[in-house]
Amino acid sequence: HTQIPSVGRFRLQVHMSSDIPVSITKLNGDEVQLMLPADSSVRRLKHLIAEAWQIPWLAQRLLRGHNELEDQLLIGPSSRITAGSNLALTLVVVNGEEMARKHEALVKQTHERMLNGRSSQRTTAIREVSGLVEKGCENTISALLGCSKDRDFFIRYAAIEALAEIALEQDRKVETALRESLQDQDRSVRCAAGRALVQIGAETYMPPAVSVL
């Protein structure tokens, strides 16, 4: 059950097991209270705050005392609160210039994670990047094109799905790469490439190559 009144002090509740009570207060005194699973990240918390207060998560700084919580931290381990206690945080909203710097740094970090690390970490970064950049972002598209040729099936598949999300319609470089992926040894990758070609307007129906076993 979720309640989000339009103004003032209110309570947002997300009912799950092993929850930690969290209260977030803005500098003007407005407060939101919620129950959050202990294994939730600070970034997840910021997304919930964004839903409640319509403040972009990148514009949020969450402070516990004088210490800012990093986005990747998990609420439970980072808070070290005891049973029955409450995690109290202060929300500071950053200005547009600082938000732009944070966004630029986040995109750069995500690109690095796409190219380095374990398969699961790279796949997660690839899936995240389409939500961070505008359609047609050349740097991201170039990185994804490289990932679409990776030796790892999971990386290739995730990269093709991300390309479908951020490539502009009839982008020739992306179209060429996707057509090459229609010959991929893995059928799931071929199917993803076929769907992506339709999504970017290069095909009006699934190409027949995707049905080849």
DOVOKOL-264565 format. One record per atom (N, C-alpha, C, O, CB): residue in one letter; y, x, z. Coordinates in steps of 0.02 Angstrom, whole numbers, plus 50000, padded with zeros to 5 digits. Atoms other than C-alpha are relative to their C-alpha. Glycine has a CB too. Example, Ala and Ser with C-alpha at 12.3 -4.5 7.8 and 13.67 -1.06 7.14 Angstrom:
2
A499415004550000A497755061550390A500605004550000A500595009750033A500014995050062S499414995849997S499475068450357S500554996150037S501104998650045S500235002049929
END
This chain:
213
H499415004350000H500005000050000H500615004550000H500645009350037H500014995150062T499394995950005T501725007049954T500614995550005T500654990449971T500015004049935Q499385003549995Q503435000950006Q500575004849985Q500615010150016Q500094996750069I499434995750016I505005008249927I500634995849996I500824993649942I499875003849933P499365003550003P506614999249977P500515004149961P500415010149951P500264998750071S499534996850045S508135003449871S500465004950034S500665009950003S500414994849965V499524995649967V509245011650002V499795001350072V499374997850100V500714997149997G500054999049928G509305019050176G499345002950023G499015006749987G500114993750034R500594997349967R507865022850292R499404995749983R499444989649986R500115000350077F500585003950018F506135017750238F499375004050009F499395009950026F500044997649927R500644996849989R504295021650248R499584999249937R499504993749910R499644996850062L500475000050057L503125026350105L499335002150027L499275007450057L500245004849942Q500654998649972Q501295025750150Q499495000849945Q499434996549901Q499784994650049V500554998850045V499855033150051V499385000750043V499295005850076V500115006349953H500565000149954H498235028750141H499415003949972H499115001849922H499804992950017M500574996050020M496895042150125M499695003050064M500005002850117M500195005749949S500324997049943S495665050850240S500315006850014S500605010049970S499255000749989S499744993549978S496165066450339S500745000849984S500955006049960S499605005649966D499294999850016D497995062250321D500405003550055D500215003750113D500264993049991I499524997049955I499435071650400I500654995949995I500894994749940I500135007549983P499365003650003P501015061850448P500575004949985P500645010050018P500134996350066V499454995750021V502535069250362V500644995849998V500644990349971V499865003249930S499355003350005S504355064350383S500495004849966S500535010749983S500274997950070I499524996050037I505685070550263I500694996950009I500784990949998I499825000449924T499335002449987T507525069050305T500495003549953T500495009649947T500205001150073K499474997250041K508975071350185K500595001850045K500624999750103K500224995049946L499434997849960L510605079250243L500454994250020L500834994850069L500395005149961N499595005849982N511435062050244N499664995550051N499944990350070N500174996049938G500355003949949G510145055650369G499474995449975G499064993050014G500494996250038D500535004250027D509065045450252D499335003450012D499275009550010D500114998749924E500664997349982E507225047550293E499454996349963E499484990249954E499894999750075V500615003050027V505555044550210V499425002650041V499395008550058V499905001749923Q500604998149961Q503915044650307Q499394998349959Q499364992949929Q499994996550069L500615001350037L502205046050228L499415003450032L499485007950073L500085002249928M500634997049979M500395050250261M499725003749940M499625000749887M499494994750029L500204995950057L499785064450152L499355003750017L499295006550071L500555005049981P500614996249987P498035072050135P500165007350014P500615010349985P499534999549939A499874993249978A497945089150217A499945005149943A500255010449945A499535002050055D500094995250056D497395097350053D500504998849944D500425001649889D499294999549973S499485001050051S498935091049958S500475006049999S500605009050051S500394993550014S499534994550007S500125104049892S500724997650014S500864991650013S499965003249930V499295001749992V501985104749926V500274996949936V500704992549938V500415006350019R499785003050064R502235100949741R499814992749996R500214988649973R499705003849941R500215007049999R501235084849761R500474996050045R500664990450028R499274999350025L499535003349955L502355080349909L500674998849965L500974993549972L500105004250063K499365000750035K503895083349801K499964994449948K500454990949937K500205006649967H500075005450049H503215071649667H500044993250035H500324988550007H499335000749962L499955006349963L503015057949799L500724998650020L500954992950017L499555000250062I499305000849983I504795060949856I500404997949939I500864993849944I500295006650030A499665001950063A505355059749674A499924992649986A500384989349963A499745004249942E500125007150011E504545042649662E500424995850048E500664990450029E499264998450009A499655003949950A505395036849822A500765000249991A501104995149999A499835002550068W499274999150001W507145043849795W500275001549931W500885002649923W500195005550047Q499774998550068Q507225047149607Q500385006749996Q500885007349962Q500444994449973I499734993250003I507615065449638I499495004449966I498935005149992I500175002750073P500494995850035P506765077149511P499705005150047P500055008250088P500335003549940W500334995549952W505475087749601W500265007149996W500255010750046W499264999949989L499744993250007L506225103749530L500675000850036L500885006450050L500075001849927A499364999749966A507875099249614A499934999950076A500424999750112A500444994349977Q500125000749928Q507065098449786Q499835006850033Q499465010850006Q499434995150012R500204994649956R506995111649921R499784996950066R500174993250097R500585005350011L500265002749938L505915107250071L500005005550053L499695010750044L499294997049991L499934995049947L506325116350232L499644997650063L499694991850082L500745001450014R500265001249932R505355117450394R500365004950045R500225010950045R499215001050004G499554995649964G506635124150512G500465003349949G500814999949911G499625005350041H499594996350049H507495137750411H499575002849943H499835006349900H500375005750035N500454997250050N505975141850304N499854995049945N499674989349958N499345002250034E500155004350056E505755134750130E499255000349984E498955005649983E500415002149938L500715000450017L503995128850083L499915001249925L500254998049884L499714993250021E500144998550070E503315136049920E499574994449970E499174991450005E499655006849992D500335005650033D502655123549793D499245000350004D498914995150009D500214999749928Q500724999450003Q500885130449791Q499654999350068Q499044998750071Q499815006649970L500305000449933L500615129449980L499684993250011L499914988149985L500535001250054L500325006249981L499435116350049L500304997550065L500435001550111L499225000850006I499655002849943I500195104550176I499645001650066I499975003750114I500064992449992G500364998949938G498815106350307G500035007150024G500295008450079G499294998049991P500004993049977P498575125250314P500705002850013P500785006950058P499655004349950S499334997249992S500435128750296S500374997150060S500805000450089S500414998849938S499635003249946S500995116450430S499745002050069S500135002550116S499964992649993R500314998249936R499765121450569R500184995050056R500294997050113R500215007150020I499835004949950I500135105150658I499364997750035I498814998050007I500374994049969T500575002349962T498995098250792T499904992549991T500364989049968T500085001650074A500165007150009A498145081250791A500514995750038A500694997150095A499294998550025G499535004749969G499345067050826G500735002049994G501164998150013G499824999150071S499304997850007S500915077150787S500254998549930S499874996349887S500075007550016N499685001850062N502125074950644N500315006249968N500615010350003N500534994650012L499694994550036L502675087350510L500704997749978L500764993349935L499575002249939A499315002050015A504575086050501A500325005149952A500335011149967A500424999550065L499704995850051L505445092950346L500704997549983L500854991649990L499555000349938T499335001850024T507225093250282T500035001149925T499815006249899T500555004350036L499944999550073L507595089850099L500715002049982L501204998850001L499824993249967V499364997850027V508995099450015V499954999449924V499485001849893V500175007450021V499995001050073V509455094549836V500425005549969V501005006449988V500274992949982V499644994450031V509955109149726V500424997449942V500314991949917V499505005449974N499575002050056N511295108649591N499665001349933N499135004349930N500675003750003G500304999650066G510975108049405G499865007149977G499345008449945G500444996849950E500084993050021E511195126849377E499395003150034E498995006650002E500635004150015E500574997349963E509945131449513E499354996749976E498845000049971E500094998950076M500595003550025M508745118149449M499775003049934M499175003749922M500154992549992A500174997150064A508835125749275A499665006850009A499195008549973A500635000849956R500304993549988R508435143049345R499284999150026R498835002850006R500425004050051K500665001249974K506955136149442K499524997749944K498944999849942K500024994750056H500425002450056H506315127249286H499815005849954H499235006349934H500374994649960E500144994350043E506455143049181E499485004650031E499025006949997E500655004049986A500484995749965A505525153149312A499314996850002A498805000249995A500245001550071L500645003549996L504175139949328L499645000249933L499035001349930L500104992850022V500314999850066V503875139249140V499735007049986V499185007749959V500524998049945K500234993250010K503755158249135K499365001450040K498895004350013K500545005050021Q500594999149959Q502505158349278Q499404996349971Q498844998849972Q500134997650072T500545003950029T501485144749194T499735003449938T499125003549927T500254992949983H500224996350059H501435154549031H499555005950021H499035007149990H500605002649959E500404994349977E500785169749127E499324997650025E498815000950012E500375003750056R500645002749976R499445159049212R499574997649943R498954997849948R500124994450049M500385002250058M498935152149042M499615005849968M499075004849940M500464996949948L500284994350036L498545169648980L499585004650044L499215008850019L500555004049970N500344995549955N497845178049136N499644996250055N499864990950076N500495005150030G500365003049944G496575174149271G499344996949980G499114997749923G500434994850032R500645003350012R494985164149285R500094994149953R500644991549944R499684997850065S499985005550048S494535150749159S500304993750030S500724990449999S499304998549975S499755006249969S494885136449281S500755000450013S501114995550005S499634998750065Q499284999149987Q496595143649327Q500404999549935Q500934996349933Q500135006750034R499655000350065R497085145949145R500004992949973R500504990649946R499675004849949T500055006850024T496475128549100T500504995550036T500834991350005T499294997350008T499525004049961T497505120849241T500715001349977T501104996649969T499935001750074A499324998350022A499065130149184A500154996949931A500694994449920A500095007649997I499915002950067I498815124349004I500124992550005I500544989849969I499385001449955R499915007249992R498665106349061R500674998350032R500954993050020R499434997150042E499365001349967E500235107949166E500595001149954E501114997949962E500075004550061V499424997750037V501345115849035V500324994549958V500934994549948V499825005749955S499715005350042S501555100348925S500474995550040S500904992250011S499454995849969G499545003949959G502415091849072G500625003850021G501055001150056G499654997650061L499444995949980L503645106149093L500505001549944L501075003249958L499755006550027V499584998050056V504345108948919V500144994149954V499784989149955V499685005749961E499835005050050E505175098848783E499555000649940E499255005949928E500745000549979K500384999650063K504285094448622K500315005349955K500925005949950K499994993149965G499774995050047G504395108548497G500185006750031G500435011049996G500584997449964C499844993649967C504615122548626C499605005649967C498995005949974C499854999650077E500334995050041E504225137648518E499595005050041E499035006750022E500515003849958N500364995249960N503725149848655N499344997250026N498825000550025N500435002450059T500615003149974T502485137648730T499514998749944T498904999749953T500184993550036I500455001450056I501785132648561I499665006549977I499065006549962I500404996949941S500304993650019S501515151048517S499455002050049S498925004350028S500545005549996A500504998349949A500595153848681A499384995649992A498824997949998A500294999350071L500565004650008L499525138348652L499605001449937L498995000749936L500254992850000L500364998250062L499105143548474L499535005850013L498975005949987L500505001749944G500454994549982G498415159748544G499414997650042G498854999850031G500395005450038C500545002649958C497425150348675C499504995849961C498914995449979C500294995850056S500465004150040S496695138948541S499485004149964S499005001449937S500404996049950K500494995450031K495765154248474K499625004050052K499255008650035K500365004849951D500324996349945D495145160048644D499244999649995D498974994849966D500244997450067R500745000150000R493305164448668R499724994550045R499164992250036R499735006750023D500225005049951D493215151848810D500104993049972D500654991149953D500395000950067F499975006850026F492805134148755F500504995750038F500884992050007F499314996750004F499555004149960F493775126248900F500735001549983F501154997049982F499875001250074I499324998050017I495335136148855I500194997249932I500744994449924I500085007749999R499855002650067R495235131348670R500124992550002R500604990049972R499415001649951Y499955007349997Y494975112948711Y500664997950033Y501014993650007Y499404997150039A499385001849964A496415112148836A500625001749958A501104997949958A500035003750067A499434997950041A497585121548718A500124995049944A500704993449929A499885007049971I499925004850055I497255109448575I500284993450026I500714990449993I499334998949965E499725006149971E497575094448687E500745000750017E501134996150006E499604997950062A499304998849984A499205102248746A500435000449937A501004997949936A500085006450041L499634999750063L499745106048568L500144993149973L500684991849946L499605004149948A499905006950023A499515087748525A500574996750037A500914992350009A499364995950009E499485003149960E500725083348665E500695002749983E501184998949984E499865001150073I499334997150006I502145095448628I500205002149930I500795003549918I500055005950045A499824998150069A502055099648442A500404994449967A500254988549976A499375001749959L499635004950039L503315091048331L499564997649943L499115001049920L500665003149974E500395002750056E502635079948195E500055004549939E500585006949921E500244992949983Q500074996150062Q502035089448042Q500255007250009Q500545010049962Q500384996649944D499884992949989D502295106648120D499465003849962D498875003249978D500005001950077R500484997050046R501465117247986R499575005350034R498975005850020R500365003149941K500404994949966K500935131648099K499464996750044K498894998950045K500455004550043V500475003549957V500125119648221V499474996549957V498884996749974V500364994950045E500485003450044E499335109648080E499485004849973E498895003249971E500374996549942T500474995150027T498565125248004T499495002150053T498905002550040T500385006249974A500454998049946A497855130648172A499504994550017A498924995850030A500405002050062L500445005649983L497155113348206L499474999049946L498894997549961L500404993650009R500505000750054R496315112648036R499475005550005R498885004449990R500345000449930E500494994749989E495505129348072E499534998250058E498944999850056E500355006750015S500415002149942S494895122048238S499514994549983S499044993250021S500454997850056L500505004950023L494005108448140L499335003349984L498824999949979L500274996249938Q500624996250014Q492735122148103Q499735003450063Q499285007550059Q500135005249945D500224996949938D492525126948286D499264998750011D498994993649990D500424997350060Q500725000649987Q490735129748344Q499854994450049Q499284991950052Q499735006550026D500125005349950D490965116748482D500274993349974D500844992849952D500345001950067R499825006550027R490995098548432R500594996950038R501024993750008R499414995350003S499455002849961S492165093648575S500675002949978S501174999349975S499905001350075V499394996950025V493455106048513V500184997249932V500774995949919V499925007749996R499865002950066R493285099448336R500294992950007R500764991249971R499364999849959C499755006849990C493545081648398C500725000250027C501144996250006C499554996250049A499334999349973A495075087048498A500495001849945A501054999249942A500035005250056A499574998050055A495785095348343A500124994149953A500684993249929A499685005949961G499915005850042G495485079648241G500494995050029G500924992449994G499334996749988R499545004549967R496375068848368R500715002849998R501194999149988R499784998750073A499344996950000A497805081248377A500334999549931A500944998349927A499955007450021L499725000650067L498035080948188L500274993049988L500804992249957L499465001749947V499755006950006V498205062148194V500634999250041V501114996050019V499464994950024Q499435000849954Q499405063348341Q500645003149973Q501185000549985Q499845002950067I499394996850026I500595075348252I500174997649930I500625000249898I499915007650000G499835003150065G500565064948094G499735003649940G499935002149883G500724999649995A500284996350057A499565077047987A499424996249968A499234997649911A499775007050021E500555004150025E498135064447966E500124992850023E500434991650075E499315002650025T499945007049980T498065045547970T499354997550030T499324991950056T500194995749940Y500645001849970Y496245045348027Y499645006450018Y499825011849996Y499574995649952M500374994149978M494995057048108M499675003449940M499295000149904M499474998150052P500314996450057P494475070347980P499244999950007P498985000250062P500255007249996P500735000449997P492625069547933P499675006150031P499105005650055P499734999049931A500314993849974A492315087547990A499834999450073A499395002950097A500475005949989V500135000249928V492355082348172V499324997050017V499084997750073V500544996050035S500655003049986S490715073048156S499425004749986S498845003049997S499924993749959V500534995250016V489765088448101V499725003050064V500115005550105V500265005549953L500314997349939L488525093948236L499945007749995L499685010850041L499304996950011
END
